[in-house]
Amino acid sequence: MKRLLLIALAPVFLTACEQVERLPADEVLKRSAVASNDLLSASFDLKGTYAFEEADRFSVNGNLEMEGVFQRKGEDVAGLIKTNARFPKEEKVISADIEAEIISITGSDPFVYLNKLSVGPNFPLFSPDIVERLEEQWWRIPADNAPRPEQSISPDPQLLRIQSQVVDVVSDHGFSSVNRRLAYHYEVIIDPEKLKAYLETLSSELENGMDPEAIETLISGMEARGEIWIDAETFYLNRIRWTIAPFNLSESLNLALSFTITLSNINSAPDIKIPEGAKPFSLENLLMTEGQEDDLSTLPLSIEDAIIRKIVDGDTSP
């Protein structure tokens, strides 16, 4: 009976498959670039590794995971970040395990909820007492003092759009399935000339433009190989995977990346809400002792900057 049912349904399956026209790669990329202009929101899953090195100052390498959503073409972002970072310093290695939720909404300060923070060995700036104060509490980070790393590591639609504009297809793997949807699957490389043209066009649209030498530095020596999956019906990017060999981001900064981003709930991602009960974050609040909450004076920015520099440079002295 089961065999007869399969035989009876086979023509239906074959007819459904034949209805999907397989387009040339160039046409698929062109349609994907157009479709990405309408990408307003999505859920995303990012996994990757990274390595940064600045000459004679610091180096860091680690793993990164981020699950979340973006809205308003990436203007608003929320997600859970997990990273294990290692900072080689002289004859020792400082490691940091971090798990945190982040929310960044246009017109509001960013918010952070620290689930886990472990730094060692022997790192007084993150003593158990300080970590205990940080964890399991929503913190509002003053926007004037806060970098927004979540917007640089989350999949900005502008970044997704250029995937279809600056690549050359080196291998066509036909159709694959991503999130139970049929997708074109290509192996690709960055085309230096296309990337240069894109950056020059982008520079002309910016108020201060981009330094032509900086563009040349960025492109020269960059070796990037990846894979992209493009939805066969909507032509939205469903997944991207890149391995970028070490290259000079600037004269002194070296970067290497490897990551995979999978998108779902395209244009139907959950809304992002500002958390209730968040406390304003400052180094003063972090370092104060019990009983000082009602008698606070703001630390000068120069002192806060000096403390932050000590953290970045790996200086563990009190």
Secondary structure as a PSIPRED ss2 file (coil, helix, strand):
# PSIPRED VFORMAT (PSIPRED V4.0)

   1 M C   1.000  0.000  0.000
   2 K H   0.000  1.000  0.000
   3 R H   0.000  1.000  0.000
   4 L H   0.000  1.000  0.000
   5 L H   0.000  1.000  0.000
   6 L H   0.000  1.000  0.000
   7 I H   0.000  1.000  0.000
   8 A H   0.000  1.000  0.000
   9 L H   0.000  1.000  0.000
  10 A H   0.000  1.000  0.000
  11 P H   0.000  1.000  0.000
  12 V H   0.000  1.000  0.000
  13 F H   0.000  1.000  0.000
  14 L H   0.000  1.000  0.000
  15 T H   0.000  1.000  0.000
  16 A H   0.000  1.000  0.000
  17 C H   0.000  1.000  0.000
  18 E H   0.000  1.000  0.000
  19 Q C   1.000  0.000  0.000
  20 V C   1.000  0.000  0.000
  21 E C   1.000  0.000  0.000
  22 R C   1.000  0.000  0.000
  23 L C   1.000  0.000  0.000
  24 P C   1.000  0.000  0.000
  25 A H   0.000  1.000  0.000
  26 D H   0.000  1.000  0.000
  27 E H   0.000  1.000  0.000
  28 V H   0.000  1.000  0.000
  29 L H   0.000  1.000  0.000
  30 K H   0.000  1.000  0.000
  31 R H   0.000  1.000  0.000
  32 S H   0.000  1.000  0.000
  33 A H   0.000  1.000  0.000
  34 V H   0.000  1.000  0.000
  35 A H   0.000  1.000  0.000
  36 S H   0.000  1.000  0.000
  37 N H   0.000  1.000  0.000
  38 D H   0.000  1.000  0.000
  39 L C   1.000  0.000  0.000
  40 L C   1.000  0.000  0.000
  41 S C   1.000  0.000  0.000
  42 A E   0.000  0.000  1.000
  43 S E   0.000  0.000  1.000
  44 F E   0.000  0.000  1.000
  45 D E   0.000  0.000  1.000
  46 L E   0.000  0.000  1.000
  47 K E   0.000  0.000  1.000
  48 G E   0.000  0.000  1.000
  49 T E   0.000  0.000  1.000
  50 Y E   0.000  0.000  1.000
  51 A E   0.000  0.000  1.000
  52 F E   0.000  0.000  1.000
  53 E E   0.000  0.000  1.000
  54 E E   0.000  0.000  1.000
  55 A C   1.000  0.000  0.000
  56 D C   1.000  0.000  0.000
  57 R C   1.000  0.000  0.000
  58 F E   0.000  0.000  1.000
  59 S E   0.000  0.000  1.000
  60 V E   0.000  0.000  1.000
  61 N E   0.000  0.000  1.000
  62 G E   0.000  0.000  1.000
  63 N E   0.000  0.000  1.000
  64 L E   0.000  0.000  1.000
  65 E E   0.000  0.000  1.000
  66 M E   0.000  0.000  1.000
  67 E E   0.000  0.000  1.000
  68 G E   0.000  0.000  1.000
  69 V E   0.000  0.000  1.000
  70 F E   0.000  0.000  1.000
  71 Q E   0.000  0.000  1.000
  72 R H   0.000  1.000  0.000
  73 K H   0.000  1.000  0.000
  74 G H   0.000  1.000  0.000
  75 E C   1.000  0.000  0.000
  76 D E   0.000  0.000  1.000
  77 V E   0.000  0.000  1.000
  78 A E   0.000  0.000  1.000
  79 G E   0.000  0.000  1.000
  80 L E   0.000  0.000  1.000
  81 I E   0.000  0.000  1.000
  82 K E   0.000  0.000  1.000
  83 T E   0.000  0.000  1.000
  84 N E   0.000  0.000  1.000
  85 A E   0.000  0.000  1.000
  86 R E   0.000  0.000  1.000
  87 F E   0.000  0.000  1.000
  88 P E   0.000  0.000  1.000
  89 K E   0.000  0.000  1.000
  90 E C   1.000  0.000  0.000
  91 E C   1.000  0.000  0.000
  92 K E   0.000  0.000  1.000
  93 V E   0.000  0.000  1.000
  94 I E   0.000  0.000  1.000
  95 S E   0.000  0.000  1.000
  96 A E   0.000  0.000  1.000
  97 D E   0.000  0.000  1.000
  98 I E   0.000  0.000  1.000
  99 E E   0.000  0.000  1.000
 100 A E   0.000  0.000  1.000
 101 E E   0.000  0.000  1.000
 102 I E   0.000  0.000  1.000
 103 I E   0.000  0.000  1.000
 104 S E   0.000  0.000  1.000
 105 I C   1.000  0.000  0.000
 106 T C   1.000  0.000  0.000
 107 G C   1.000  0.000  0.000
 108 S C   1.000  0.000  0.000
 109 D C   1.000  0.000  0.000
 110 P C   1.000  0.000  0.000
 111 F E   0.000  0.000  1.000
 112 V E   0.000  0.000  1.000
 113 Y E   0.000  0.000  1.000
 114 L E   0.000  0.000  1.000
 115 N E   0.000  0.000  1.000
 116 K E   0.000  0.000  1.000
 117 L E   0.000  0.000  1.000
 118 S E   0.000  0.000  1.000
 119 V E   0.000  0.000  1.000
 120 G E   0.000  0.000  1.000
 121 P C   1.000  0.000  0.000
 122 N C   1.000  0.000  0.000
 123 F C   1.000  0.000  0.000
 124 P H   0.000  1.000  0.000
 125 L H   0.000  1.000  0.000
 126 F H   0.000  1.000  0.000
 127 S C   1.000  0.000  0.000
 128 P H   0.000  1.000  0.000
 129 D H   0.000  1.000  0.000
 130 I H   0.000  1.000  0.000
 131 V H   0.000  1.000  0.000
 132 E H   0.000  1.000  0.000
 133 R H   0.000  1.000  0.000
 134 L H   0.000  1.000  0.000
 135 E E   0.000  0.000  1.000
 136 E C   1.000  0.000  0.000
 137 Q C   1.000  0.000  0.000
 138 W E   0.000  0.000  1.000
 139 W E   0.000  0.000  1.000
 140 R E   0.000  0.000  1.000
 141 I C   1.000  0.000  0.000
 142 P C   1.000  0.000  0.000
 143 A H   0.000  1.000  0.000
 144 D H   0.000  1.000  0.000
 145 N H   0.000  1.000  0.000
 146 A C   1.000  0.000  0.000
 147 P C   1.000  0.000  0.000
 148 R C   1.000  0.000  0.000
 149 P H   0.000  1.000  0.000
 150 E H   0.000  1.000  0.000
 151 Q H   0.000  1.000  0.000
 152 S H   0.000  1.000  0.000
 153 I H   0.000  1.000  0.000
 154 S C   1.000  0.000  0.000
 155 P C   1.000  0.000  0.000
 156 D C   1.000  0.000  0.000
 157 P H   0.000  1.000  0.000
 158 Q H   0.000  1.000  0.000
 159 L H   0.000  1.000  0.000
 160 L H   0.000  1.000  0.000
 161 R H   0.000  1.000  0.000
 162 I H   0.000  1.000  0.000
 163 Q H   0.000  1.000  0.000
 164 S C   1.000  0.000  0.000
 165 Q C   1.000  0.000  0.000
 166 V C   1.000  0.000  0.000
 167 V E   0.000  0.000  1.000
 168 D E   0.000  0.000  1.000
 169 V E   0.000  0.000  1.000
 170 V E   0.000  0.000  1.000
 171 S E   0.000  0.000  1.000
 172 D E   0.000  0.000  1.000
 173 H E   0.000  0.000  1.000
 174 G E   0.000  0.000  1.000
 175 F E   0.000  0.000  1.000
 176 S E   0.000  0.000  1.000
 177 S E   0.000  0.000  1.000
 178 V E   0.000  0.000  1.000
 179 N C   1.000  0.000  0.000
 180 R C   1.000  0.000  0.000
 181 R E   0.000  0.000  1.000
 182 L E   0.000  0.000  1.000
 183 A E   0.000  0.000  1.000
 184 Y E   0.000  0.000  1.000
 185 H E   0.000  0.000  1.000
 186 Y E   0.000  0.000  1.000
 187 E E   0.000  0.000  1.000
 188 V E   0.000  0.000  1.000
 189 I E   0.000  0.000  1.000
 190 I E   0.000  0.000  1.000
 191 D C   1.000  0.000  0.000
 192 P H   0.000  1.000  0.000
 193 E H   0.000  1.000  0.000
 194 K H   0.000  1.000  0.000
 195 L H   0.000  1.000  0.000
 196 K H   0.000  1.000  0.000
 197 A H   0.000  1.000  0.000
 198 Y H   0.000  1.000  0.000
 199 L H   0.000  1.000  0.000
 200 E H   0.000  1.000  0.000
 201 T H   0.000  1.000  0.000
 202 L H   0.000  1.000  0.000
 203 S H   0.000  1.000  0.000
 204 S H   0.000  1.000  0.000
 205 E H   0.000  1.000  0.000
 206 L C   1.000  0.000  0.000
 207 E C   1.000  0.000  0.000
 208 N C   1.000  0.000  0.000
 209 G C   1.000  0.000  0.000
 210 M C   1.000  0.000  0.000
 211 D C   1.000  0.000  0.000
 212 P H   0.000  1.000  0.000
 213 E H   0.000  1.000  0.000
 214 A H   0.000  1.000  0.000
 215 I H   0.000  1.000  0.000
 216 E H   0.000  1.000  0.000
 217 T H   0.000  1.000  0.000
 218 L H   0.000  1.000  0.000
 219 I H   0.000  1.000  0.000
 220 S C   1.000  0.000  0.000
 221 G C   1.000  0.000  0.000
 222 M C   1.000  0.000  0.000
 223 E C   1.000  0.000  0.000
 224 A E   0.000  0.000  1.000
 225 R E   0.000  0.000  1.000
 226 G E   0.000  0.000  1.000
 227 E E   0.000  0.000  1.000
 228 I E   0.000  0.000  1.000
 229 W E   0.000  0.000  1.000
 230 I E   0.000  0.000  1.000
 231 D E   0.000  0.000  1.000
 232 A C   1.000  0.000  0.000
 233 E C   1.000  0.000  0.000
 234 T C   1.000  0.000  0.000
 235 F C   1.000  0.000  0.000
 236 Y C   1.000  0.000  0.000
 237 L E   0.000  0.000  1.000
 238 N E   0.000  0.000  1.000
 239 R E   0.000  0.000  1.000
 240 I E   0.000  0.000  1.000
 241 R E   0.000  0.000  1.000
 242 W E   0.000  0.000  1.000
 243 T E   0.000  0.000  1.000
 244 I E   0.000  0.000  1.000
 245 A E   0.000  0.000  1.000
 246 P E   0.000  0.000  1.000
 247 F E   0.000  0.000  1.000
 248 N E   0.000  0.000  1.000
 249 L C   1.000  0.000  0.000
 250 S C   1.000  0.000  0.000
 251 E C   1.000  0.000  0.000
 252 S C   1.000  0.000  0.000
 253 L E   0.000  0.000  1.000
 254 N E   0.000  0.000  1.000
 255 L E   0.000  0.000  1.000
 256 A E   0.000  0.000  1.000
 257 L E   0.000  0.000  1.000
 258 S E   0.000  0.000  1.000
 259 F E   0.000  0.000  1.000
 260 T E   0.000  0.000  1.000
 261 I E   0.000  0.000  1.000
 262 T E   0.000  0.000  1.000
 263 L E   0.000  0.000  1.000
 264 S E   0.000  0.000  1.000
 265 N C   1.000  0.000  0.000
 266 I C   1.000  0.000  0.000
 267 N C   1.000  0.000  0.000
 268 S C   1.000  0.000  0.000
 269 A C   1.000  0.000  0.000
 270 P C   1.000  0.000  0.000
 271 D C   1.000  0.000  0.000
 272 I C   1.000  0.000  0.000
 273 K C   1.000  0.000  0.000
 274 I C   1.000  0.000  0.000
 275 P C   1.000  0.000  0.000
 276 E C   1.000  0.000  0.000
 277 G C   1.000  0.000  0.000
 278 A C   1.000  0.000  0.000
 279 K E   0.000  0.000  1.000
 280 P E   0.000  0.000  1.000
 281 F C   1.000  0.000  0.000
 282 S C   1.000  0.000  0.000
 283 L H   0.000  1.000  0.000
 284 E H   0.000  1.000  0.000
 285 N H   0.000  1.000  0.000
 286 L H   0.000  1.000  0.000
 287 L H   0.000  1.000  0.000
 288 M C   1.000  0.000  0.000
 289 T C   1.000  0.000  0.000
 290 E C   1.000  0.000  0.000
 291 G C   1.000  0.000  0.000
 292 Q C   1.000  0.000  0.000
 293 E C   1.000  0.000  0.000
 294 D C   1.000  0.000  0.000
 295 D C   1.000  0.000  0.000
 296 L C   1.000  0.000  0.000
 297 S C   1.000  0.000  0.000
 298 T C   1.000  0.000  0.000
 299 L C   1.000  0.000  0.000
 300 P C   1.000  0.000  0.000
 301 L H   0.000  1.000  0.000
 302 S H   0.000  1.000  0.000
 303 I H   0.000  1.000  0.000
 304 E H   0.000  1.000  0.000
 305 D H   0.000  1.000  0.000
 306 A H   0.000  1.000  0.000
 307 I H   0.000  1.000  0.000
 308 I H   0.000  1.000  0.000
 309 R H   0.000  1.000  0.000
 310 K H   0.000  1.000  0.000
 311 I H   0.000  1.000  0.000
 312 V H   0.000  1.000  0.000
 313 D H   0.000  1.000  0.000
 314 G C   1.000  0.000  0.000
 315 D C   1.000  0.000  0.000
 316 T C   1.000  0.000  0.000
 317 S C   1.000  0.000  0.000
 318 P C   1.000  0.000  0.000
